[in-house]
Amino acid sequence: METTTYCDRCGEPVASGGPAPGDGHETCRTARAMEPPRYCARCRRRMIVQVTPLGWTARCSRHGEFTPG
């Protein structure tokens, strides 16, 4: 059974292991250096994101909370 993963910025499918060079997600990688994720990489659901002066948290309704790390 093949597992599909998704870009955590645009929500589009990506190769296993996350966005890689030459896969069309160069802009996403660049933006993610400064932005929190917007989509769950496991299920493609839009996440609830909270940005604070100290960082960010992102929560998927199915997979729970993600923090920078």
Buried (B, 14 or more C-beta within 10 A) or exposed (E): EEEEBBBBBBBBEBEEEBBEEEBEBEEBBEEBEEBBBBBBBBBBBEBEBEEEEEEBBBBBEEEEEBEEE
